[in-house]
Each structure stands twice: as structure tokens, then as C-alpha cells.
Amino acid sequence: MMARCTITIVVHPPKPGTNKAEQHPHQRDEPPVDVGEGGAQRIEEEVRREVERIEGELEVQREEERKDEELELRKEEERKEEELEVQREEELDVLREEEETREEKLEVRREEELDVRREEETREEKLEVLDDIMSRYKLGDCLGVGGFGVVYEASRVEDGLKVAVKDIMKTHDMEYLTIPDHPNPLPVEIALTLLANKGPSAPEIIKLLEWQEQWDSYIMVLECPSPCEDLVSLLEGNGGRLSEGFFFRIMQQATQAACTCCRRGVFHGNIKLENFLMSKDTLQVKLIDFGCGDLMRKSAYTTLYGTMEYYPPEYKVKGKYYAKSALSWSLGVILFTMLCGRFPTAEDLQKTELKLWSEPGLSKDCCHLICSLLQHKPKRRLSLGKILRHDWFQNAAVCAPSTKQQLVLGKILHHD
């Protein structure tokens, strides 16, 4: 706002008889002008008009300033109103977003509750199915508990057939495989057991009679030779060692089981004494537990889930191995352990590498087979397909237990 100004004009009338330059702007040689009484009035009138004009201009200026101030005030009010409107819109946006978020959360919660109800319904349906399958079997004692589940002794209600029921718990890292005739992926153990039994009956491989998926596990119903025991229990029950002739038959069946699996596209992955069951009545050996296996392939494997004592040396050194040469090594460890009652030591393996290893009471052919299987370099190792053609299997047939001897041995095994 411009400050108000007051202009005062003072007119000094000339003094009588004075002709000085300060009092009159005329040059010295000009005669003085006498304005007289009328001239003074005229000057006053002019001054008055000038004052009025100046005051009018000031009034106009003040009016313009007032209008400018009012305009600025209106603009400021409008700006504040706009800011308030923006703020209100932002607050409304926040409220809308919060409302939408609440709605989304409610929708998610409703979906979760619906999923829970669906899962509960599915569980009830599967439990009904489970009731159906379990109604056909009568559970008995627990045979074992492992990392993959629980195994129960059971009998089929229809005919009293002895079976083993394996309950495999579902886990977040459970592995699945897709095999022919099954469009949906199956757990590894179920898939490989089915695949290993595809084709003509293989008595050396455990049979999967039926299986079923539950809410939180898979049920496998397996054949169970009764009475039977695994080869570790057999060794422990007979002082850790049995005759070469007796183990000839076991080794023959174990090798045949490994070969059959390979032909049918299955790599067992955990060939060891604990995974062979033997009937005490017939001495029939069966390969069990395919949970650590994989599908056969020509390329190298880089993972091994089996037992360390049976790992081939190339896996320990290079972190990779091939299926068939690894199986030859595992079978060599089995044969050595059955005949010597212990795992091979570093000194034993040095001798087998040079084919100088021998054991009192064992035939030359048997020692040669062990040396041929326990070779550090896979290329020098006896191939899986040639094991059953080794001289030991050709010559040991004469010292294998006869049917009568097997029956007697079966009675001995029953004696525990």
C-alpha cells in the first residue's frame, strides 16, 4: 500500500518596493511585474486546482491499491481453498485406499477360509478313501521307523496274506517323478517301485501291491515274505560271517536285482545289506526301499542319497559318478562285507586295487571277483553286465546249498 502524501504549497506575495532577483525570476534589467490582487487569487486558484488534481490522482491510486489488495486477498483465499480441496482429496484417497486394502484383506481372508474348508473337505474325502483301503488290512506291529515314514506289519483281511504297510509322510521337499502310464507325478519311491516291477515278474524285487494318496502322506502296501529279515540281521544272528557257498546264492540274487532295475530304467541308488530282505523259508532275496533312487540315464549323477560306506570312490573325489559302475562298486562292498563281516579298510582297498587281496577260507575266484569289483577307476571295474558271467558264479554253483541244505538252513534261521 502506498503511503499517503500531503503537499503543501506556500505562496509568498512580493514585498512592496522590493525588486530583488530572489523574489522575482526576471533578469535584473526586466521591470518587476505587479500581479496585483487578481493575480494572487489566480495563483491560489491554480494551486487549489493542482492540489485537487493531485488529490484526485492519489484517490485513484488508493482505489487501485485497495482493489489490488482485495484481488490479492481473493487470490489467497482461492489458493487456500484449493489447498484445502487438494488436502481433502488426498485424505479421501487415503481413506479409499484404506477401504480398498481392508476389502482386499477381507477377500484374501475369505479365500483362505474357503481354501481351508476345501482342504478340510478334501481331507475328509481322502480319509474316507483311506478308511476303504485300510479296511482291507489289519495292522500289526511296527517294523521300522525311518526318515521317510513308518512301516507296519499287516495282513490282508480277505485271505490273511502277510504284507507291509508303509506310511510315507508328505514334506515340502518331497521329490516326484513322472513315469509311463501315470500322467501325474508320483513320489520317487512309488514311481521307481512301480517301474522296477513293470514287465515279467522279478522275484528279486519287492512288489508294490497297491498304493494310495492321503491328506498328509502316501500309503504303500508291499509284499512281505514271512518270516524274513534283512541281510544285516542275518549276519548279526550268525556271528557276522557265513559260508561262501551260502552267500553265492545271495550275491547272485542281489546282482540280478540290480541288473533288472537298470534294464527297466531304474537306478536304485542305495544298494546295501539293509535293503535286501531274505525269506527264512525259501532264502529268496528281495531288493527293497527305492526312496533314494532315480531314473536311469547315461550322463553322470552329481547327488547320492545312499549310505556313505557304499559310495564309489569317484563320487568322493570328483563329486560325480555313473550308475552302473557305482552299482558294481556297491555290490563289491556287499560281497566283501558278507564274507569278511566288516567293511573294507583303506589297506584292503589298496590290495584289491593291485588284485593282491585274499582272505583265508575264500576261493581264488571269489577273491578275484571282489578285487575286480573294488577297483578305484570305474573303467577298470568289472561292469555290471559281466558280474554274473564271472568264474565264481560259474564254478560256485557246485558249492551252492542244495534245496535240502536250504531247508535245513531255513530251520536254523527260524531258531532265533
PyMOL commands that set and color helices and strands:
alter all, ss='L'
color gray80, all
select helices_A, chain A and resi 36-134+188-196+231-237+244-263+273-275+308-310+313-318+323-340+346-353+364-373+378-380+384-389+391-399+403-414
alter helices_A, ss='H'
color red, helices_A
select strands_A, chain A and resi 137-146+149-156+162-169+176-177+186-187+208-213+217-223+228-230+266-267+276-279+285-287+294-295
alter strands_A, ss='S'
color yellow, strands_A
deselect
rebuild
show_as cartoon
